[in-house]
Amino acid sequence: MIDVIVVGAGPGGSHAAYKLANYGFSTLLLEKEELPRYKPCGGA
């Protein structure tokens, strides 16, 4: 059984899922885009 579902694997969602998993929660991280995904600020 999954305790927490995090929707969005951006910086905030990834960090939240990571911390919750470290606290012992069964965590599912969902992202609609294929990873690695387009980052509008990543190629300046």
C-alpha positions as CSV (number, residue, x, y, z in Angstrom):
1,M,0.0,0.0,0.0
2,I,1.3,3.5,-0.9
3,D,1.2,6.1,1.9
4,V,1.9,9.2,-0.3
5,I,1.5,10.0,-3.9
6,V,3.6,13.0,-5.1
7,V,2.4,14.5,-8.4
8,G,5.2,16.3,-10.3
9,A,8.9,15.4,-10.4
10,G,10.2,18.9,-10.4
11,P,12.6,20.1,-7.7
12,G,9.9,20.4,-5.1
13,G,8.1,17.2,-5.8
14,S,11.4,15.2,-6.1
15,H,12.6,16.6,-2.8
16,A,9.3,16.0,-1.0
17,A,9.2,12.3,-2.3
18,Y,12.9,11.8,-1.2
19,K,12.3,13.2,2.3
20,L,9.1,11.3,2.8
21,A,10.7,8.0,1.7
22,N,13.6,8.7,4.1
23,Y,11.0,9.1,6.9
24,G,9.7,5.6,6.1
25,F,6.7,6.4,4.0
26,S,5.9,4.3,1.0
27,T,6.1,7.0,-1.7
28,L,5.0,7.1,-5.4
29,L,6.4,9.9,-7.6
30,L,4.4,10.7,-10.8
31,E,5.6,12.8,-13.7
32,K,3.7,13.3,-16.9
33,E,6.7,14.2,-19.0
34,E,9.4,11.7,-20.1
35,L,12.6,12.2,-18.1
36,P,14.9,13.9,-18.8
37,R,12.4,16.5,-19.7
38,Y,12.6,20.0,-21.4
39,K,13.8,22.7,-19.0
40,P,13.1,26.2,-20.2
41,C,15.8,27.6,-17.9
42,G,18.4,24.9,-18.4
43,G,20.3,26.1,-21.5
44,A,21.1,29.7,-20.8
